């Protein structure tokens, strides 16, 4: 258990919150514009990185 | 939608639907506020670094002290405090100024919590009548003051006036009314629950002695949250500190403010309000665009035969009261779902927030919707009208 895993948990939660905001902006048709698509890609990438750190720190 | 825990469902209506609820629009959180709630949800989370003099608005980490100073500047007043809702702000002022039997002047469209604040202090509410346009004028205010003076032999102790009212979203002549209050030397409270946080507000320019705002109505903050700001002249009275001394222990709590009941808005609500503040400061600069969207929607709404707008026109606010007695209510009269047919049709098209089942007079708010969402909303109403044979110009 490390501080890093806790930090990355918040990073992931905050990234998901940013995704939540994109849903709010694009509802109800969810026709994402190119900027939103870019943001979604960045969020997913950030989440993957955070989950990797969490996995490495806590399980492996 | 999945249950969050046991029988509490996840609330995802802001992600899934266009929400036109009249009171929810400008209280929707910013992503920063949502993050603040994640991180600061624990009870006394703001108290980690509370040091002498042990009062919420003095805490520097997170920068609560700085926020209070900035907040006062933002609304053009000398001092500000956060409260659990605008209502507690009314209560603090009324409780400080009004004694049993005193009269307090309010609008005929005043929020019920203004009534409660006066009642709690033992005062008596006196309402200013509306003019033909459903607006409070300075003339009517002066007449009411004179009437109260004639009837009670005393001037009212306070005037509380809504900048924009909650019933119609009409603008009332707050500057003119403040001048009348000044003329009679009566303290003046501007209720900015529907304006502070969505449009630029300057209490000094308004001529207000007290400004009250709502976090959960107009400041992208969770409920309950609110703001009371005042001038240096009034701060010592309304933000007075306790003088009480325990008769056995001799204890005293000198720094604590009586009307705040010590520390007021602790924890996640305050931090979320602080987290939203940068965006709120920015968004008030774009109020004109919000009003444009409101008027665009209303123009489209009025293309539906039989539709009417009960609020003042053109719209100066995003909250509007409409009347669909001559359109959707005609359908409701014979529909097996009665007025709920309209809610069903809206929900099918991913719109919620209207008063369910109401097809006569109801309110909506377009604040914060994108242009695409506003156009979608207008088109949806046209589509529903056409489906039921109502003419659309």
Interface residues (C-beta under 8 A of the other chain):
Chain A: X10 X13 X14 X17 X18 X20 X21 X23 X24 X25 X27 X28 X29 X31
Chain B: X14 X15 X16 X17 X18 X28 X30 X31 X34 X35 X38 X39 X349 X350 X351 X370 X372 X373 X376
